[in-house]
Amino acid sequence: MQFQRTVLSNGLRVLTVPMPSFESATVMVMVGAGSRYETKQNSGISHFLEHMAFKGTKNRPSALAISTLIDGIGGEFNAFTGKESTGFYIKSSLNHIDLSMDVLSDMLLNSLFDEKEIEKEKGVILEEINLYEDTPARKIGDLYEQLLYKDTPMGWDIAGEKDVIKAILRSDFISYMRSLYSGDNMTLCIAGGIDPKKAIDLAEKYFGSMDKFNIKSYIKVVENQKKPSVLLKRKETEQAHIAIGFRTVALDNPDRYPLSVLSSILGGGMSSRLFHEVREKRGLAYYVRSYSEQYQDAGNFVSMAGVDAKRINDAIKVIIEEYNKLISDGNISQEELKKAKEYIKGHFILELEDSRSVAGFYANQELLEKDIDNPLDVIAKINKVTVDDIENVAKKYFLSKGLNLAIIGNFEDRQRFQDLLRL
C-alpha cells in the first residue's frame, strides 16, 4: 500500500491512497484542532463543533438535509475528536467521491451554527457527558490522564465541563474555527479504489478556496513527577475500576515500538500476562488490558482493570508485581515475544482492510508526525523489537517515583492506595 502527497496553494495536504480491489472510498478531513488547544472558557468546544458541523450549512440548511443526502447514496458519515485532532469523514461507493468532498467542504466552509440548533445540541452533549460518567470502564482512562496532566488542557475531558458547555455561544464557534481551521492545519485523505489524479482535482475544486492563516499553539506538557501519585474518584459502583501506569515518550521517540510490544505482552489479549494472573488465575477482574499512548510531546503506559471492589488491593498488588518482574529480570521468552508481535501486527492488518481506517492511519501521521510510514514500514519496526529492547524500556520508564494510580469506586481512604505504590 502506497500513498501520494500533494500540497495545495493554501497549504492543505492531500493524501491519496489507492486500494485497487475496493469498490468504495473514504474521504476524511483531519484538523489539528483538539481539546489541548482549548481554554477554561471554551473547554469542550472542539467536540461540540464536531457535532455542529452536521447541523446545517448554507447549502444544506439542516441536519436532515445532510443525513438524507448521505443515506440516499448508502454512505456512512461520522466524526471524532481527540486531544490533538478532529476528524470528519464520509465513506461511500466510488461514484460518490465528488459528493463526499462537496458535503465535507461545505460543512467546514459554510456551517450555519444556528443558535437554536446550538441550544438543542447542548442537551445532547450534556447527556453524552452523563453517559461517560455512568460508564466507569470508559471514564477511568480520562481520570488517569487527568492524574498525569493535572489542570491543563491535556488533563481535561474532551467532552468538556457542563457549565462551560451551557455557556457556549455561536461567536465562540466562529472564533475557534478562525484560530485553528486553517488550510495548512488540515489533511485531506482519500483512500479506496480511487483514481489519484481525479481525487486531487476534486480536492482542489472543493477545498482550494479555504483560507490560510496563523494558528494558535498548544501548551506543552511539563513533566516533573517526583513521587507516586493517586487520584481517587468516589462513586457508588458494584465494580471498582483502576488504571495503573507510568509516563513514557512522545510520538517521535523510537521507544514507542518496544513499549507497544510490551503492552501486548502485559495486557494485549486473553493469553497476556495480566489477563492470566489477574483474571484467570485469581478471578479478580472481568476486563484487564494495557495500552501505550503517545502524543506530540508526551506519552504514557497504562494497565486498566474492572475489579472486585473487596479485593482491589490484591488486584493492584498483582499488577505492580507484573511490572516488577519486567524491571527485575523480564524473563521474556522468544516465543512470548513472537506472540506479542503477531498480536499487534494481526490487529493492525485487520484494521487496514477498511478504507476508513486506512484514511485515518495516513491522515493522523501527516498531521501529527514528522514522517509518514506505510504499513510495511510499521510492521518492519515492530519486527525489529528485541527482548533487550523491551527490558530496557521497562527499566527506563517503569520507575517507582513515576507510578500513577487512578481509581473509580466507593472508597474514601486515598492513603490506603498510596501505601501500595511501591516497585
C-alpha positions in Angstrom: 0.0 0.0 0.0 1.5 3.3 -1.1 0.3 7.0 -0.9 0.8 10.1 -2.9 1.2 13.5 -1.2 0.1 16.8 -2.8 0.0 20.3 -1.2 -2.5 22.8 -2.4 -1.7 26.5 -2.7 -3.4 27.2 0.7 -1.2 24.6 2.4 -3.9 21.9 2.6 -2.1 18.5 2.4 -3.8 15.9 0.3 -3.0 12.2 0.6 -4.3 9.7 -1.9 -4.1 6.0 -1.1 -5.2 3.7 -3.9 -6.7 0.4 -2.9 -7.4 -1.2 -6.3 -9.6 -4.0 -5.3 -12.0 -1.7 -3.4 -15.3 -0.5 -4.9 -15.7 2.1 -2.1 -13.6 5.0 -0.8 -13.3 7.1 2.3 -12.9 10.9 2.2 -11.5 12.1 5.5 -10.6 15.6 6.7 -8.4 15.8 9.8 -7.8 19.1 11.5 -5.0 19.9 14.1 -7.7 21.1 16.5 -8.4 19.1 19.6 -9.1 19.6 23.3 -5.5 20.5 24.1 -6.0 23.8 22.2 -8.8 24.9 24.5 -9.0 27.2 27.4 -11.1 27.2 30.6 -13.6 29.4 28.9 -14.3 27.1 25.9 -13.4 23.6 27.3 -15.2 21.1 25.2 -15.7 23.3 22.1 -13.6 21.0 19.8 -16.0 18.2 20.4 -19.1 20.4 20.3 -18.0 21.9 17.0 -17.7 18.4 15.6 -21.4 17.9 16.4 -22.5 21.2 15.0 -20.8 20.6 11.6 -23.6 18.1 10.9 -26.4 20.5 11.9 -26.7 22.5 8.7 -24.8 24.6 6.2 -25.7 27.5 3.8 -26.2 24.9 1.0 -27.8 22.2 3.1 -29.6 24.1 5.9 -30.5 21.3 8.3 -29.1 18.1 9.8 -31.9 16.2 8.0 -30.8 17.6 4.6 -27.2 16.4 5.2 -28.2 13.0 6.6 -30.8 12.4 3.9 -28.2 13.1 1.2 -25.6 10.6 2.6 -28.3 8.0 3.4 -29.5 8.4 -0.1 -26.2 7.1 -1.5 -25.9 4.4 1.1 -22.9 6.2 2.6 -21.5 6.3 6.1 -20.6 9.5 7.8 -19.3 10.5 11.2 -16.7 12.5 13.1 -14.4 12.1 16.1 -12.5 14.4 18.4 -9.3 13.7 20.3 -6.8 15.8 22.3 -4.8 16.7 19.3 -7.1 16.4 16.3 -10.7 16.4 15.0 -11.7 14.3 12.0 -14.7 14.3 9.7 -15.3 11.5 7.1 -17.7 10.1 4.6 -17.4 6.5 3.2 -19.3 5.7 0.1 -19.1 3.8 -3.2 -16.5 5.1 -5.7 -19.0 7.0 -7.9 -19.9 9.3 -5.0 -16.5 10.7 -4.0 -17.4 14.0 -5.7 -20.5 14.3 -3.4 -18.5 13.3 -0.3 -15.9 16.1 -0.9 -18.7 18.6 -1.7 -20.5 17.8 1.6 -17.4 17.8 3.8 -16.0 21.1 2.4 -19.5 22.6 2.8 -19.5 21.6 6.5 -16.1 23.2 7.1 -16.6 26.3 5.0 -20.3 27.1 5.4 -21.6 25.7 8.7 -24.5 27.8 10.0 -24.0 27.4 13.7 -27.7 28.2 14.1 -28.4 29.4 17.6 -31.5 27.3 18.1 -29.5 24.2 17.0 -26.7 25.1 19.3 -29.1 25.2 22.3 -30.7 21.9 21.3 -27.3 20.2 20.9 -26.2 21.4 24.3 -28.6 18.9 25.7 -27.1 16.1 23.6 -23.6 17.0 24.7 -24.7 17.1 28.4 -26.2 13.6 28.0 -23.1 12.4 26.4 -21.1 13.6 29.4 -23.6 11.8 31.7 -23.1 8.6 29.6 -19.3 8.8 30.2 -19.8 9.5 33.9 -22.1 6.4 34.2 -19.6 4.2 32.3 -16.6 3.9 34.6 -14.9 1.4 32.4 -14.7 4.2 29.8 -14.2 7.1 32.3 -11.2 5.5 34.0 -8.9 6.3 31.1 -9.8 10.0 31.2 -9.3 10.0 35.0 -5.8 8.5 34.6 -4.8 11.3 32.1 -6.2 13.9 34.5 -3.9 12.5 37.1 -0.9 12.7 34.8 -1.6 16.1 33.2 -3.5 17.8 36.1 -5.4 21.0 35.5 -4.1 21.6 31.9 -5.8 21.2 28.6 -4.2 17.7 28.3 -5.8 16.7 31.6 -9.3 18.0 30.8 -12.1 15.8 29.4 -12.5 16.0 25.7 -16.3 16.4 26.1 -15.8 19.4 28.4 -17.4 20.7 31.6 -21.2 21.0 31.8 -21.2 24.7 33.0 -18.9 25.7 30.1 -21.0 23.8 27.5 -24.1 25.5 28.7 -22.5 28.9 28.2 -21.0 28.4 24.7 -22.3 30.9 22.1 -22.3 31.0 18.3 -19.5 33.5 18.3 -17.3 31.0 20.3 -17.5 28.5 17.4 -16.6 31.1 14.8 -13.7 32.4 16.9 -12.4 28.9 17.5 -12.5 28.0 13.8 -10.7 31.2 12.9 -7.9 30.2 15.3 -7.3 26.6 14.1 -9.2 25.7 10.9 -6.6 27.0 8.5 -5.9 25.2 5.2 -2.4 24.4 6.3 -3.6 22.9 9.6 -5.6 20.2 7.8 -5.1 17.0 6.0 -7.4 15.6 3.4 -7.0 11.8 2.8 -8.9 9.9 0.1 -8.4 6.1 0.4 -10.0 3.3 -1.6 -10.5 2.2 -5.2 -9.7 5.7 -6.4 -8.0 7.4 -9.4 -5.5 9.6 -7.6 -5.4 12.3 -10.2 -9.2 12.7 -10.2 -9.2 12.8 -6.4 -6.6 15.6 -6.4 -8.6 17.6 -8.9 -11.7 17.2 -6.7 -9.7 18.3 -3.7 -8.6 21.5 -5.5 -12.2 22.1 -6.6 -13.8 21.8 -3.2 -11.0 22.7 -0.7 -8.8 25.0 -2.7 -10.6 28.1 -1.5 -10.1 27.5 2.2 -8.2 30.3 3.9 -4.7 30.0 5.3 -3.7 31.9 8.4 -1.5 31.7 11.5 -2.9 29.3 14.1 -2.7 29.2 17.8 -0.3 26.8 19.5 -0.8 24.4 22.4 0.6 24.4 25.9 3.4 21.9 26.1 3.4 19.2 28.7 5.7 19.7 31.6 6.6 16.6 33.5 8.5 16.7 36.8 6.9 13.9 38.8 8.9 13.2 42.0 6.8 10.5 43.7 4.0 8.0 43.2 0.5 9.6 42.8 -3.1 8.5 43.4 -6.3 10.1 42.1 -9.5 8.7 43.7 -13.0 9.4 42.3 -15.6 8.3 44.7 -18.6 6.7 43.0 -21.0 4.0 44.2 -20.4 1.1 41.8 -20.5 -2.6 42.1 -17.1 -2.9 40.5 -14.0 -0.8 41.1 -12.1 0.4 38.1 -8.3 1.1 38.2 -5.7 2.4 35.9 -2.0 2.0 36.9 0.9 3.2 34.8 3.8 5.5 34.0 4.9 8.5 31.9 6.7 7.5 28.8 7.6 9.1 25.4 6.2 11.2 22.6 5.3 10.1 19.1 8.7 10.8 17.6 10.6 8.6 20.0 11.6 5.2 18.7 11.0 3.6 22.1 7.3 3.7 21.2 7.7 0.4 19.4 9.2 -1.6 22.3 6.6 -0.1 24.5 3.9 -1.2 22.2 5.2 -4.8 22.2 5.5 -4.6 26.0 1.8 -3.5 26.3 0.9 -6.6 24.2 2.9 -8.9 26.5 1.3 -7.4 29.6 -2.3 -6.9 28.6 -2.8 -7.5 24.8 -5.2 -10.4 24.8 -6.5 -13.4 26.6 -3.1 -15.0 26.8 -1.3 -11.9 28.1 0.4 -11.9 31.5 -2.1 -9.7 33.2 -5.2 -11.5 31.8 -3.7 -14.8 33.1 -2.7 -13.5 36.5 -5.5 -11.1 37.3 -8.5 -12.8 35.7 -7.8 -16.5 35.0 -5.6 -17.3 38.0 -7.2 -15.2 40.7 -10.6 -14.2 39.4 -10.1 -10.6 40.4 -11.4 -8.9 37.3 -13.7 -9.1 34.3 -11.6 -7.0 32.0 -7.8 -6.2 32.2 -5.7 -4.7 29.4 -2.7 -2.5 28.8 -2.0 0.4 26.4 0.9 2.5 25.3 -0.3 6.0 24.3 1.7 8.7 22.5 1.1 12.4 21.9 3.2 15.0 20.1 5.1 15.9 23.3 4.3 13.3 25.9 3.2 9.7 26.3 2.1 7.2 28.9 1.7 3.5 29.6 -1.3 2.1 31.5 -2.9 -1.1 32.6 -6.7 -0.9 33.3 -9.0 -3.3 35.0 -12.5 -3.6 36.4 -12.1 -5.5 39.7 -13.9 -6.9 42.7 -14.1 -3.9 45.0 -13.5 -6.1 48.0 -10.2 -7.3 46.6 -9.0 -4.2 44.9 -5.8 -4.2 47.0 -5.0 -7.7 45.7 -5.5 -6.6 42.1 -3.3 -3.5 42.4 -0.6 -5.6 44.0 -0.7 -8.3 41.3 -0.4 -5.6 38.5 2.6 -4.0 40.3 4.2 -7.4 40.7 4.0 -8.0 37.0 5.6 -4.6 36.4 8.3 -5.6 38.9 9.0 -8.8 37.1 9.8 -6.9 33.9 12.0 -4.5 35.7 14.0 -7.2 37.6 14.6 -10.0 35.1 12.0 -9.6 32.3 12.0 -13.3 31.7 10.6 -12.8 28.2 11.0 -15.8 26.0 11.4 -15.7 22.2 8.0 -17.4 22.0 6.3 -14.8 24.1 8.0 -12.0 22.1 6.8 -13.6 18.8 3.3 -14.0 20.0 3.1 -10.3 21.2 4.4 -9.1 17.8 2.0 -11.2 15.9 -0.9 -10.0 18.1 -0.1 -6.3 17.2 0.6 -7.0 13.5 -2.5 -9.1 13.1 -4.8 -6.5 14.6 -3.1 -3.8 12.6 -3.5 -5.6 9.3 -7.2 -6.4 10.0 -7.9 -2.7 10.7 -6.3 -1.7 7.3 -8.9 -3.8 5.5 -11.2 -0.8 5.9 -10.7 2.3 3.8 -11.8 4.5 6.8 -9.0 3.0 9.0 -6.5 3.5 6.2 -7.5 7.1 5.7 -7.2 7.7 9.5 -3.8 5.9 9.6 -2.3 8.2 6.9 -4.0 11.4 7.9 -3.0 11.1 11.5 0.6 10.7 10.6 0.6 13.6 8.2 -1.0 15.9 10.8 0.9 14.9 13.9 4.2 13.2 12.9 7.4 14.3 11.1 7.3 11.4 8.6 4.7 9.1 7.1 5.3 5.3 7.3 3.5 2.9 5.1 2.0 -0.2 6.8 5.0 -2.3 5.9 7.3 0.2 7.5 5.4 0.0 10.7 5.5 -3.8 10.6 9.2 -3.7 10.0 9.8 -1.6 13.1 7.7 -4.0 15.2 9.7 -6.9 13.8 13.0 -5.3 14.9 12.0 -5.1 18.5 14.1 -7.5 20.7 13.8 -8.9 24.2 16.6 -6.5 25.2 14.7 -3.5 23.8 11.6 -4.4 25.9 13.5 -5.0 29.1 15.4 -1.7 28.5 12.2 0.4 28.2 10.7 -1.3 31.2 13.7 -0.3 33.3 13.8 3.2 31.8 10.1 4.1 32.3 8.7 1.8 35.0 10.1 4.0 37.8 8.7 3.9 41.3 8.6 7.7 41.5 6.6 7.8 38.3 4.0 5.3 39.3 0.4 6.6 39.0 -2.9 5.1 40.1 -6.4 6.3 39.2 -9.4 4.7 40.8 -13.2 4.9 40.4 -15.1 3.2 43.2 -16.9 3.6 46.6 -13.8 4.4 48.6 -12.8 7.2 50.9 -9.3 6.4 52.1 -6.8 7.6 49.4 -3.8 6.9 51.6 -4.7 3.3 51.7 -3.9 3.1 48.0 -0.9 5.5 48.2 0.7 3.0 50.5 0.5 0.2 47.8 2.5 2.2 45.2 6.0 0.7 45.6 8.1 -1.0 43.0 
